[in-house]
Amino acid sequence: MDKYHIHNMLEDITETASTELSKGVNQVNTKEMGEVIDMIKDLSEAEKNKMEACYYKSGMQSNPMVPFHRSLDHFQLFLFSTYE
């Protein structure tokens, strides 16, 4: 999933939640709002992980002193450790 797609989904859900909250706290279904907040948290985490992965990937590709197979091992280790 593209990081811009994640960001757009995050913006849409946040805007919708804000609109619902602007109607008044007493008008909000707390169960549904809790689920929306969980989605916002999950999308924020996914966006952060995607940005970190892109950062580490670009750093490993630009360092000529690190053999590619070694940098790939570290990159894979980073990716798999974030989802355990």
Steps between C-alpha positions, in 0.01 A plus 500: 500500500637840405586737784293775337199268486539429873530872572188582297298234682627635832399855407153391386427301815634776725290761323189284531563441871551872554173575322314252719656644817403852394134397528549471874646243732156382610402418140796266436473122520795417727538143371526615139730791591725258687526285188577809289773605744650150475499532119671839524761353732560201272531716187738736680715206602495361144602839361783528752626149420486568128699823539760327719534215252552744213755694705701190591478364147633824351781515754609146429493549124710816519774350722757338267697356794220258595462201268150486352418152635596612852291818478206299367524265800483798738208649306307172510576464870361849560184431301425168664577621852241780474215259431565242770 
